[in-house]
């Protein structure tokens, strides 16, 4: 239910990020967030995605949005600039939602499919 951020040079735990009610399945770190510091995105079996601004932590996450998926997402990924987050749906990973990190609004939805030979 938590995610920990460790200092690799000292081995010390710097942050314990809480708020999920299910096991944290995926996380991704980005060093860019609105020029105000690093962020970490988490996705959990509780069907929520949480965005933690590591420079200005708030209990349970700086931004929380529910997943539209009925079960857990298969993965979570932050854009290089840190302003968008993508989640991939189960069971076959056939739907990708791209959201604003700031508002949680879905800005794009992609359906992914394969032909009979399994090629995208």
The 8 nearest C-alpha neighbors of each residue, nearest first, counted from 0:
[[1, 22, 19, 21, 23, 20, 17, 2],
 [2, 0, 17, 16, 15, 23, 3, 19],
 [1, 3, 16, 15, 17, 4, 23, 0],
 [4, 2, 15, 14, 16, 5, 1, 12],
 [3, 5, 14, 13, 12, 15, 2, 6],
 [6, 4, 12, 13, 11, 7, 10, 3],
 [5, 7, 10, 11, 8, 9, 12, 13],
 [6, 8, 10, 9, 5, 11, 12, 4],
 [7, 9, 6, 10, 11, 5, 12, 13],
 [10, 8, 11, 6, 7, 5, 12, 13],
 [9, 11, 7, 6, 8, 5, 12, 13],
 [12, 10, 9, 6, 5, 13, 7, 8],
 [11, 13, 5, 14, 4, 6, 10, 3],
 [12, 14, 5, 4, 11, 6, 15, 3],
 [15, 13, 4, 3, 12, 16, 5, 53],
 [16, 14, 3, 2, 17, 1, 4, 13],
 [17, 15, 2, 1, 3, 14, 18, 59],
 [18, 16, 1, 59, 19, 15, 0, 2],
 [17, 19, 59, 20, 60, 58, 16, 0],
 [20, 18, 0, 21, 17, 45, 43, 1],
 [19, 21, 45, 0, 18, 22, 44, 43],
 [22, 20, 45, 44, 0, 19, 43, 23],
 [21, 23, 0, 43, 44, 24, 20, 19],
 [24, 22, 43, 0, 42, 25, 21, 44],
 [23, 25, 43, 42, 22, 44, 26, 41],
 [26, 24, 42, 41, 23, 74, 75, 43],
 [27, 25, 41, 40, 42, 75, 39, 28],
 [26, 28, 40, 39, 76, 41, 29, 77],
 [29, 27, 39, 38, 40, 30, 26, 37],
 [30, 28, 38, 31, 37, 81, 39, 27],
 [29, 31, 37, 38, 36, 32, 28, 81],
 [32, 30, 81, 37, 29, 80, 36, 34],
 [33, 31, 81, 34, 36, 35, 37, 38],
 [32, 34, 35, 31, 36, 82, 81, 80],
 [35, 33, 32, 36, 31, 37, 30, 81],
 [36, 34, 33, 32, 54, 37, 31, 52],
 [37, 35, 54, 32, 34, 31, 30, 53],
 [36, 38, 30, 31, 53, 29, 32, 52],
 [39, 37, 52, 29, 51, 53, 28, 32],
 [38, 40, 28, 51, 27, 50, 29, 41],
 [39, 41, 50, 27, 26, 49, 51, 28],
 [42, 40, 26, 49, 48, 25, 50, 39],
 [43, 41, 48, 25, 23, 24, 47, 26],
 [42, 44, 23, 24, 45, 22, 46, 21],
 [43, 45, 21, 71, 46, 22, 23, 24],
 [44, 46, 21, 43, 47, 20, 19, 71],
 [47, 45, 66, 44, 71, 43, 65, 70],
 [48, 46, 65, 66, 45, 64, 42, 43],
 [47, 49, 42, 41, 64, 63, 65, 43],
 [50, 48, 63, 41, 60, 40, 62, 51],
 [49, 51, 40, 62, 60, 61, 39, 63],
 [50, 52, 60, 39, 61, 38, 53, 40],
 [51, 53, 38, 55, 54, 56, 37, 61],
 [52, 54, 56, 38, 37, 55, 51, 36],
 [55, 53, 36, 52, 56, 37, 35, 38],
 [56, 54, 52, 53, 57, 61, 36, 51],
 [57, 55, 53, 52, 54, 51, 61, 58],
 [56, 58, 60, 61, 59, 55, 51, 52],
 [57, 59, 60, 56, 17, 18, 61, 16],
 [60, 58, 18, 17, 57, 61, 16, 19],
 [61, 59, 51, 57, 62, 58, 50, 49],
 [60, 62, 51, 57, 50, 52, 56, 63],
 [63, 61, 50, 60, 49, 64, 51, 101],
 [64, 62, 49, 48, 60, 50, 61, 47],
 [65, 63, 48, 47, 103, 66, 49, 62],
 [66, 64, 47, 46, 67, 48, 63, 68],
 [65, 67, 46, 47, 68, 64, 48, 72],
 [66, 68, 65, 69, 46, 70, 47, 88],
 [67, 69, 66, 70, 88, 71, 72, 46],
 [68, 70, 67, 71, 46, 66, 89, 72],
 [71, 69, 68, 46, 72, 89, 44, 88],
 [72, 70, 44, 46, 73, 68, 43, 89],
 [71, 73, 88, 74, 87, 89, 86, 70],
 [72, 74, 87, 88, 89, 71, 92, 75],
 [75, 73, 87, 72, 86, 25, 76, 42],
 [74, 76, 86, 85, 25, 42, 26, 87],
 [75, 77, 85, 84, 27, 86, 78, 74],
 [78, 76, 84, 81, 83, 85, 79, 27],
 [77, 79, 81, 83, 80, 84, 82, 76],
 [78, 80, 81, 77, 29, 31, 82, 83],
 [79, 81, 78, 82, 31, 32, 83, 77],
 [82, 80, 78, 32, 31, 79, 77, 83],
 [81, 83, 100, 80, 99, 78, 32, 84],
 [84, 82, 99, 100, 78, 98, 81, 77],
 [83, 85, 77, 98, 97, 76, 100, 78],
 [86, 84, 97, 76, 96, 75, 98, 77],
 [87, 85, 75, 96, 95, 74, 72, 88],
 [86, 88, 95, 73, 74, 92, 72, 94],
 [89, 87, 72, 92, 94, 73, 93, 95],
 [90, 88, 92, 91, 73, 72, 71, 87],
 [89, 91, 92, 88, 93, 73, 70, 72],
 [90, 92, 89, 93, 88, 94, 73, 87],
 [93, 91, 89, 88, 87, 90, 94, 73],
 [92, 94, 111, 91, 110, 112, 88, 95],
 [95, 93, 110, 88, 109, 87, 92, 111],
 [94, 96, 87, 109, 86, 108, 88, 110],
 [97, 95, 108, 86, 85, 107, 98, 109],
 [96, 98, 85, 107, 84, 105, 106, 108],
 [99, 97, 105, 104, 84, 106, 103, 83],
 [98, 100, 83, 103, 101, 102, 104, 82],
 [101, 99, 83, 82, 103, 102, 84, 98],
 [100, 102, 99, 103, 62, 82, 104, 83],
 [103, 101, 104, 99, 100, 62, 98, 64],
 [104, 102, 99, 98, 100, 64, 101, 105],
 [103, 105, 98, 102, 99, 106, 100, 101],
 [106, 104, 98, 107, 97, 103, 96, 99],
 [107, 105, 98, 97, 104, 99, 108, 96],
 [106, 108, 97, 105, 96, 109, 98, 95],
 [109, 107, 96, 95, 97, 110, 106, 94],
 [108, 110, 95, 94, 111, 96, 107, 93],
 [111, 109, 94, 93, 95, 112, 108, 96],
 [112, 110, 93, 94, 109, 113, 119, 95],
 [111, 113, 119, 93, 110, 114, 118, 117],
 [114, 112, 119, 118, 117, 115, 111, 116],
 [113, 115, 117, 116, 118, 119, 112, 111],
 [114, 116, 117, 113, 118, 119, 112, 111],
 [117, 115, 114, 118, 113, 119, 112, 111],
 [118, 116, 113, 114, 115, 119, 112, 111],
 [117, 119, 113, 114, 116, 115, 112, 111],
 [118, 113, 112, 114, 117, 111, 116, 115]]
